[in-house]
Amino acid sequence: MNVNIRLAALIAAVAAVSAPALAQQTPPTPEERAAAFDKADVNKDGKLDMAEWKTTIPAAMAGQATDEQLAQFFARRDADKDGKLSKAEFTAPMQRPAQ
């Protein structure tokens, strides 16, 4: 019986420690996305170039993605293909890529 109690305590401890890491993050609100855009738009031209946009990427994601993958992600967001992201392009909900 003592072994079962220890096992249950161990399982509970592992679940408590790993739950935040396994939990899916909630996407940012439109207001949070707009604030992130405003903060990243260092030159205040109303658009984000690639360098400005990269500052908005969470460190965990940026560390796992190659420059090519980031460029592809940026290009998918750049609806008018001008090489920059407008606030509307940046804050628009993500669409799945065409299959």
Secondary structure, DSSP 8 states (H G I E B T S, - for coil): -HHHHHHHHHHHHHHHHHHHHHS------HHHHHHHHHHH-TT-SSEE-HHHHHTTS-HHHHHHS-HHHHHHHHHHH-TT-SSSEEHHHHHS-------
